[in-house]
């Protein structure tokens, strides 16, 4: 073969040179397209986050799927933007309830696309999806792969990869599986440690809570704690986020709700006749179905599109309103003496009814449309508070016996915690109970002036 006099290597046939030039050109073109797809994907995600109804979210999902098709594998074999578009579209699809389609998009990333920073995110989204369907073993495997993959991608940078804390979320989900599934299968107690969490130790003197009356936990351990006139918010690392004095809190309970269809949480504070987000001073007022202002609000939570689900002692049904406070059609399951409400998995609503007269105390499960799906009763003397975890396990605070009673979705008792808790702390006047995404239980204890964490 002839040698090139200037560079010392054999001269290549013109056809091979042409192929190499074309290959380099396609590679350069694919690399050049990366900023373009990021801009378009960011715009679609922004539209999904600000959507006010499912139709707008579906449109954003369709845009992302079209982006993934615009850059086919045979032209852009190493292009990570395609994986991003598929993962983001699947994430939206999972929240829209099209789980089978979302699973297919995630499997495409895992099985057909080159490894990238989006591979770990695909494992995380698929794990959440299969866990919702009850397959905790497959979910645990995907969580582990998500965590390990993300840690490999971020090795040496010291920074998280992407806008989602994949390693942290995966570890928290694995902790939930360990606490609520594996420990039970091994015959162990899911909650082995107790820790007094004292709000007064974290607050300036003028902002101290008197007697914690209610507590709400976010999915990652965020906390809202309230007494009769002040609400305090902490992040998952127990840093103070907000402390506000609010009149008229009464016996209403705060909650957390999603910021939008793609996640994030906002603090919801209920008062006797209004509900507001803690970061937004504008209160929302609701009308009774029969006319006039809705009063005696017990609690409210906000759905992914801004709709409100509200429980009030003034009416005997659960009510639903649009983001502006206009009444929407909802189920008409009748309540005797409602005391608390919590959102559950797959769009369900759980309502604790203390009963009255011949009506026994009961836990009611409502479908996403508000229709009665199930009623469960137990020997409760004075049920006062409720929360539900991501598996559908119900946590009922029994005021007379001073216990937190934990039931699985079939109504089987998992645990009876209290009045004497591990570590020797005794419940004296428990007022509220909450559970976070890792299965940790928080109890607002008025007489002890603390919040107790069981983990």
N, C-alpha and C positions, 0 to 999 in steps of 0.2 A: 504494500500500500504506500502511496506517495506520502512524504512528510511535509508538513508545513514549515517553511524555512524560518518563519518568525517565531513560532510558538513550539515547535518540536513535536507536534502530534500529527497523526494521520489525517489527511483531508477527508471529510465525511461526504458521502454522496448527497446530492442536493435534496433528494426526497426525505432523507433522515433529518437534514438541517431544517427543512420546512416543518416536519412534524414537531421537532423540538421547539422551534419558534412559536408554532401554534399552541403547544402545551404551555410554554411560558406566558404567552398572551392570555390564555384562558385563566391561568393562575393569577396573573396580575389583575385581570378583570374581576375575578371573584373577590380578590382582596380589596379592590377598589369599591366594590358594591357594599362592603360591610357598613360604612357610615350611613349609606342610604337606607338600608333595612333597619338599622337602629333607630333612625329618625322616624321612619314610618311605624315601626313597632311601638316606639314610645308614644306616638300620637294615638295609636289604637288603644293602648293600655290606659292612657289618660282619659279617653272617651269612655272606656269601660268603668273606670273609677268614679267618674262624675255622672254615670247613667242614673236615671230616675225610674226606669222600668226595664223588664227583661228584654224587650224588643231592642233597645239601644245596646244592651250588652251582647245580644246575639249578632248585631251588626258589627261590633268590634271584633268578635270572635271570627266572623266570616272574613274580615279584612286580614287577620293574622293567618288564616288558612290559605288565603289567596297569596300572601307573601311567601309562604313555604312552597307553593306551587310555581311561583315565578322564577325560582332558582333551582331547577331540577338537578338531581344527583349526577346525571351523566355529563352535565356541563360544569357543575360546581361540586366536585366530589368531596372536598374538604371544607366546605362552607359552614361555619357554626351558626350563622344567622338563620338558616333553615331550621336548625334544632330549636333555637330560641322561639321562633314563630310558632312551632308545633307545641312546645311546652307551655307557652303563654296561652295559646288557644285551648289546650287541654285543661289548664287551670281554670279558665272561665267556664268551659263546658262542664267540669265537675260541679261547679257551683250552680250551674243552670239545670242540673239533673240529668244530663246526657252522659252518664257514666261510661256506657259501652263505647261510644265514639271517642271520649276522652282517653280511655284505656288504650284504644287502638293507636291514637296519636302518640301517646307516651311510649308504647312498645316499638313504634316505628323509630323513635329517637334512640331507644336502647339497643335495638337489634340491627338497624340499618345505617344509622348515622355514625360518623367518626366520634370518638371520645372528645368531649370538650367540657367547659364549665357548666354546660346545660345538661350534661348526663346525670350529674348528682341531683339536680333539681327535678329531672324526670323521675328518678328513683323516689324522691320525696313525695311528689304528687301522686305517683302510682301507689305508694305505701298508704297514703291517706285514703285513697279510693278503695283499696281492697280492705282496709281496716273498717271502713264504713259498712262494707258488706259482711263483716264478721270474721274474715280470714286473718287472724292476728299473727299466725306463723309466717305467712307470706309477707305480711306487712313488716314484721320485725326484720326479715331478710333485706327488704328494700330499704328500710330505715338505716340499717347497718351500712349497706352499700352507698347510700346517699351521704352519710357522715364521712366514711372513709374516702370516697371520691372527692368530696369538697375539700377535705383536709389536704389531700394530695395536690389539688389545684392551687390551694393557697399557701402551700409549703414555701417558706423562704420569703414570702411577701409580708407576712404579719397582718394581712387584711382579709376580710371576708370577701368571697367571690360572689358578685352580683348583689342585688338589693335585698335578697332574702337570706337570713341567717340559717343556712341549711344545716351545718353541724349542730348548732344549738337546738333547733327545732327537732331534728332527728333524735338527739339524745333525750329530749323531753318526752317525745312520743314513746321511745323505748322504755323510759322510766315509768310511763303510764301503763304500758303492757306488763312490765315486771310487777308493779304494785297491784294492779287490779285483775291480772290474769294469772301470771306465773306463781306469785306467792300463794294465791288461793289453791292452785292445783297442787302445790307442794305442802298444803296444810298449814301454811304460815299466816301470821297476822299481816294484813296489808299495811297497817300503820304501826310502826314500831318506835317512833320517836315523837316527843312532844316538845314544843318550844313556845314559851310565852312571847308574844309579839306585842310590845307595849307602845302604842301610838304616842303617848306622852313623852317618851324618851327621844322621839324623832322631831319634836315640834318646839318652836319658840314658846315662851311662857304664855303669851297672849293668844296662841293658837291651839292650846292643848284641848283635847277632847275630855269631857267630864266622864260620862259612862257610855262606852260604845254600845249603841243600840242596834246597829245593823252593819253587815259586811258583805261585799261583793268581790268576787275574784275573776280576773280576766284569764284568757287561755294560757298565758305564759307566767302567771303568778302576779299580775298587776292587782293592786288592792284598792278598794274604796271602803272607808270606814266612816260612820256617821254617828253623832249623838243627836240630841233634839234640835240643835241649832247650827251645827257645823259639819261639813263634809271634807274629808282629807283624802287625797289620792297619792298613792305610791307606785313607782314603777316596779318591775320584777326584781330589781336589786335593792329594793326598799329605800330608794331615794325619793324625797318629797317632790311631787310634781305640782300639786295645787292644794290650797287650803282656803275654803270659802265659808264665810258665815252666811247662812240662808235661813230666813224666817219661814215658819210654817211647815217645817219638815214633818212634824207630828210622828206618826207611826209608819210613814211610807218608807220603802226600802229602795236603795240605789241599785244599779245594775251596770253591766257593760254591754255595749252593742257594737256591731261592725261599722266601720267608717263607710264602707262601700262594698260592692260585690267582690272585690279582690282582697278583702281582709283589712287588718288593722282594727283597733278598738277605740271606742269613745265612751267616756263616763256619762252615764245617764242618772240624773238625780230627780226623784219624784217628791213632790210636796202634796199637800192635801188637795189642791185644785190645779196644779201645773206640773209640767215635766220639762226639763231642759237638759242640754248637754253642758257639761261642766265648763268646757272651753268656749261656749256660746251663751252669753247672758240673756238671749231672747227666749222667753218661756213659750211653751206650746200649751194652749188650752183646748179642752175637748168639750163637745156638747153631748148631753145624754140623748139616747135614742128618742125619748119622749119630749125633748126640748129642755132648754136651760143648761147651765154649766155643770159639767161632771165634777163632783166633789168626792171626798173620802177615797182618794186614789191610794191603793196599796203599793203597787209597783207597776212598772212599764218597761218594755224592752223594745229596741229598735231593730227592724229587719234589715237585710242587706240592701234594699232599695229605698230605705228611709221610712217605710211604713211603721206605725206604732201598734203594738199589742198592749192593751191596758186592762188592769184588774182593779175594780173599785167595789167598795162595800155598798155603794149606792144602787147598784144594779146586780141582777143575779145571773149575768152572762159575761163571758170574756168579750171585750170590744176590740175592733181593729180600725185604725185611722190611717189616712194617707199622710205624707210628710207635713202638710199644712194643717192637719188636725181635722180633716173632713171624714165623717163616718163612712166606713166601707162595709159591704156585706160580709158577714162572718157567721160561723156556726152558732147554734142557740142551745148548747148544753147548759142546763139549769144548775145553779149552785145554791146551796143552802146558806153557808157562811164561809165565803172565800177568805183565805188568810195569806196565801202566797202563790207565786207563779214562777216558772222557769222555762226557758227554751231548751229543747232537747235535740238529739240528732235527727237528720232527715226532715227538718222543718216542723217537727212536732212541738206542741205546747203542753206542758204539764201543770196542773192546777191542784193545789192542796185545799180541800174543803173540810172545815172543822165540824160540819154537820150541825143540825139543830132539830130538836124534837125527835121525831121518828127517823130522821135522816142521819145515817151514820157518817162519821168522818171517813173521807175517801180521797184517793189520789186519782185524778181524771187525766187521761191522755187524749189530746185533741189532734186531729190530722192537720196538715198545712192549711186546709180550707175551714178549719174550726169545727169539724164534725166530731162527735164523741167516738173514739176508737176503743177505749178500754177504761174500766173502773176497777180500782183495787182498794180494798178496805183491810184494816188490821185493828188490833185492840189498842187504838190510840185514845188516850184520855184528854190530852190538850195539845194537839199538833199546832205548832206556831210558825214553822219556817220550812222551806224546801229549797233544794238545788238538785240539779241533774248533771251527770258527767257525760263525756263524749260516747260512752258505751250504752247510755240509757239507764244506768244505775241511779236510783233515787235516794236522796239523803233527806230524811225527815227529822226535824228537831222536835222532840217530845218534851213540852214544858213541865208536865207534871212529874215525870220520872227523871227529868234532866239528862236525857240521853239523845245521841244522834243515832238513828236507826237506818241502816243501809240495806237497800233491797235491789236485787238484780232485776232485769226487765221482765222476768217471769213471776215476780213477786216473792221470790225466796229471800229470806234474810241473810245478808252477807256478814253483818256485824252489828253489835249493839255497844256503842262507845259512851261510857259515862255511867253514873255521875263521877266515879273515880277514874281518872285517866292515867295512862302510863306515866310514870314519873311522880305520881302522888298528887297531882293537881286535881282538885275536886270542883266540878261545875256547881255553881250556887244559883246563878240567875242568868242562864244562857238565853240570849235574845234572837240570834240569827245564826245561820250556817251557810257556808259557801264552799265550793270545790273548784280547783283550777284544772288546767289541762294536763297536769301531771298526777292528778288524783289526790293532791294534798287537800286536807280539810281545814277550814278556818271557822272558828266559833267566836262570835262576839259575846263577851262575858261582862255584863253590866256591873255586877257587884264586885268583881275582881278588877274592874276597870282595865281590861286588856282584851286582846284578840289572841286566841290560842291556836297554834298551828300544829296539826297532826300530820306527820310525814313518814 
